[in-house]
Amino acid sequence: MTQLSIESIAAVAAGQGMVSGTGAMPGVAQGASAPDTFANLIRNQISDLNSSVGAAETAMQALASGKPVELHEVMVSMERARLSVQTFVQVRNKLVESYQDLMRMQM
């Protein structure tokens, strides 16, 4: 994941936008529907996660097959993929927990 993505997730978790004091979601134009924007954010994060894991798998396969590849590059790509997966799982857990809290609310 990129640094901007982590900042975006942190801003969403904090309940505020990237621009201080506005409370608006970053990248949301006036009149844009929020569900489409949220779905695009999740879709982009899954795509980034998939590419990170794919790069780690490719590096690991190259190392296992004896191709000339630097061990530290393989380890860095594997660690990057591991952190991406852990971050995404934690965000998913928080979203599920938030959804469950909403469902328990009494009207």
PEUR-V24660 format. One line per field, one symbol per residue. phi: phi as a letter, one per 40 degrees, with the letter a starting at -180 (. if undefined). Layout:
phi->???
//
This chain:
phi->.cccccccccccccgbccccgcgcccgccdgccccccccccccccccccccccccccccccccccgccbccccccccccccccccccccccdccccccccccccccc
//
